[in-house]
Amino acid sequence: MATVERSKEIQLVRDYVRNAKREFDGLALYTRRFDMYPFDMMGLGILSKAFSLANAIFVLLGAGLEDQAYGLCRSIVECSLNLRYLTEDRSQLWARTDKYMRFAVADKQYWMHWALQSAAGTPMEAKILEYGKQWGLTPDTKGASKHWSGEKGFAWVTNLKDHPLDGDSSTDFIKKSQYAVDYYQTSSYIHCYSTALDNFWPEERAQFSIEERSKQPQFQKVLFMVLGYVHSSIAYTIFGLGMERPQVFNELYSETLQSMAPYERRFS
């Protein structure tokens, strides 16, 4: 796709994100008591993270770093999956949100363990123990080694389970395909598996020069993912807040999707 057309496509999704933010801010929401409604702060925080990631992805695309943008897409997928899991069962909303929030304790206890290992036999050791006592922390690395939800295969399980917002077209096959393309494949770019080096393989028997940018375009795949997962993050958040989703969010999504150029396949 030519550079001008490419820029238009990126701007199209950038405009969607900007307009969706404007509409969400226009709802003039106020968070409620944290002890009674923890999802208000946790859910809205995850949503803000999704928007921030989208803007970071646009910067990477603008710099020609499409592989890096594609890898970062998995973080937006993760935001959407977290919100999907939290809101899957309204009777579990408080308990699941509390579990998500309390993973921060497991994280602190993980670092407390390693801080004590580093400070053993020094005056700092006593200060760390005092801090832990003050906040009810004990050094432990095991809690943080598990997923915060306690689910094994969190992304796979969460994507396959039914959700009240699933439509008739959300079949098992579609869900499994979404997992494969949007989570499994982007994971290879996060972990730098050999499958993620397609754009960086050096030529055989040729002078080597470090390749900094993607040779093959990824930006359309990235844009479709940003659009879809920012939209789903909005939908899950509004549902978790117990609100009806304003039609304007569906319209913004549909209009943008219909205006985007068809996905260019590398192999046909």
Sequence and secondary structure as in RCSB ss.txt:
>XXXX:A:sequence
MATVERSKEIQLVRDYVRNAKREFDGLALYTRRFDMYPFDMMGLGILSKAFSLANAIFVLLGAGLEDQAYGLCRS
IVECSLNLRYLTEDRSQLWARTDKYMRFAVADKQYWMHWALQSAAGTPMEAKILEYGKQWGLTPDTKGASKHWSG
EKGFAWVTNLKDHPLDGDSSTDFIKKSQYAVDYYQTSSYIHCYSTALDNFWPEERAQFSIEERSKQPQFQKVLFM
VLGYVHSSIAYTIFGLGMERPQVFNELYSETLQSMAPYERRFS
>XXXX:A:secstr
  HHHHHHHHHHHHHHHHHHHHHHHTT      TTT HHHHHHHHHHHHHHHHHHHHHHHHHTT HHHHHHHHHH
HHHHHHHHHHHHS GGGHHHHHHHHHHHHHHHHHHHHHHHHHHHTTSHHHHHHHHHHHHHT    SSGGGS TT 
 TTHHHHHHHS  TT  TT  HHHHHHHIIIIIIHHHHHHTT GGG TTT   TTS      S SS  HHHHHHH
HHHHHHHHHHHHHHHTT    HHHHHHHHHHHHHS     S  
